[in-house]
Amino acid sequence: MGNRTVTGRRLLAGLAAGTALLTGAACQTHDPMTPARLETTDTENVAALESALAAAMGRAKVEIGVADLAVATRVSVMPPPLGEYETHSVAMPVQFDIMLEDGACALVRVDTGERFAAPGLACIAAGG
């Protein structure tokens, strides 16, 4: 039993080492993404946003919820319209954060955290 007994001092040292290891790892794995907004709201840039959102949703077309795209850092994709034989739907809008990642625009689905590339989309840091 003597070899198997862990003294309080050894247990404390082990916990301290484990905490230091986890803290060091947490400091090294930072998220390089920055909140962003559209650089311009011209037709071409909004079309690039819609295209990236459609790809992220796996749909051919999407409708963006009402937002001031000149300042918005989060956009909503509205549910598809009701079908011919539907009277109501419980579908909710899906929200995406616009982010800058290594100088390129990306979309992050809020409910899942999934990241999606946004080719052709021009965005700038939200504070800029």
FITI-785541 format. One record per residue: residue in three letters; x, y, z negated of N, C-alpha, C in turn. Coordinates in steps of 0.1 Angstrom, whole numbers, plus 5000, padded with zeros to 4 digits. Layout:
ALAXYZXYZXYZ
...
//
This chain:
MET500849885000500050005000500950125000
GLY502150124995503050234994503350295007
ASN503650215018503950265031502750325038
ARG501550275035500350325042499850445036
THR500250485024499650595017500250725024
VAL499350815027499750945033499751045022
THR500851105019500851205008500151335013
GLY499651415004499051535007499951625016
ARG501251625012502251705020502351665034
ARG502451525036502551475050501351505058
LEU500151485052498951515058498851665063
LEU499151745053499151895056500151925067
ALA501351865067502251895078501751845091
GLY501151735092500551685104499451765109
LEU498551815100497551905105498052035110
ALA499052095103499752215108500352195122
ALA501052085124501652065137500552045148
GLY499451975145498451965154497752095158
THR497552175148496952305150497852395158
ALA499152395155500052475163500152425178
LEU500052295180500052235193498752285201
LEU497652275195496352315201496352465204
THR496852545194496852685196497752725207
GLY498852665208499852695219499252655232
ALA498552545233497952505246496752605249
ALA496052645240494952735242495452875248
CYS496552915243497153045247497653035261
GLN498152915265498752905278497652875289
THR496552835285495452805296494452915295
HIS494853035301493853145301493153145314
ASP491953205315491153205327491453335335
PRO492053315347492453435354491353505362
MET490153465359488953525366488553665360
THR488253755368487853895363486453925369
PRO485553975361484254015366484354115377
ALA483554095387483654185399482254225404
ARG482354325414481154365421481454375435
LEU480454395444480654405458481454535461
GLU482454525470483154645474482254735482
THR481454685490480554765498479254685499
THR478154755502476854685503476354695518
ASP477354695527476954695541476354565545
THR475754555556475054435561476054315562
GLU477254335566478154225568478554165554
ASN478854255544479254205531478054135524
VAL476854195525475654125519475453995526
ALA475653985539475453855546476453755541
ALA477753795539478753705533478353655519
LEU477753745511477253705498476153605500
GLU475153625508474053535510474553405515
SER475553405524476153285530476853195519
ALA477553265511478253195500477353135490
LEU476253215487475253165477474453045483
ALA474153055496473452945503474352815502
ALA475552835505476452715504476552655490
ALA476552745480476652705466475352635462
MET474252675468472952615464472652495473
GLY473452475484473152365493471852385501
ARG471652515504470452555512470852625524
ALA470052635534470352705547470252855545
LYS469252895537469053045534468653065520
VAL469053175515468653215501468053355501
GLU467253385491466753515488467353565475
ILE468053675476468653735464467653815456
GLY467553795443466653865435466954015435
VAL465954095431466154245431467254285422
ALA468254345427469454395420470054505427
ASP470754595420471554705427472854645430
LEU473054595442474254515446475454605445
ALA475354735445476454825444477154815430
VAL476454775420476954775407476854635400
ALA476054545406475754415399476954325399
THR477254265387478254165386477654025385
ARG476254025384475553895384474353905394
VAL474153805402473053805411472253675409
SER470953685412470053575411469653525425
VAL469553395426469053335438467653295435
MET466653345442465253315439464953165444
PRO463953105437463552975442462952975456
PRO462952865463462352865476460852895475
PRO460252945486458852975485458052845484
LEU456852865479455952745478455652685491
GLY455552555491455152485503453652495506
GLU453252445517451852455521450852405511
TYR451252295504450252235495450552255481
GLU451452355478451752385464450952505460
THR450552505447449852625442450652695431
HIS451652635425452552695416453852615415
SER454852685409456152615407456752655394
VAL457552565388458252595376459652625378
ALA460052635391461452665395461852805390
MET463052815385463552945380464652995389
PRO464853125389466053175397467353115391
VAL468353105400469653055395470653175396
GLN471353195385472253315384473653275387
PHE474353375394475753355397476453485393
ASP477653465387478553585384479453605396
ILE479653725399480653755410481953775403
MET483053705407484353715400485453735410
LEU486553785405487753795413488753685407
GLU489253605416490153495412491353505421
ASP492553545416493753555423493553645436
GLY492753755434492553855445491453815455
ALA490853695453489753655462488453655454
CYS487353675461486053675455485653525453
ALA484953505442484353375439483053395432
LEU482253295432480953295425480953185415
VAL480453215403480353115392478953105388
ARG478452975390477052955386476952955371
VAL476053045366476053065351475652945343
ASP474652865348474152755340475052635340
THR475952625349476852505350478352535349
GLY478652665352480052705352480852665364
GLU480152605374480752565387481252695394
ARG482452685400483052785408482852755423
PHE482552865430482452845445483152955452
ALA483852925463484553025471483553105478
ALA483953235481483053325488483853385499
PRO484053305510484853355521484153465528
GLY484953575531484453685538483753795529
LEU483653765517483053855507484053945502
ALA483854075503484754175498484254225484
CYS485054205474484654255460485854315453
ILE485454395443486554465435486154445420
ALA487154465412486954445398485854535393
ALA485054485384483854555380484154695374
GLY485254705367485654835361486254935372
GLY486554885384487154975394486255035404
//
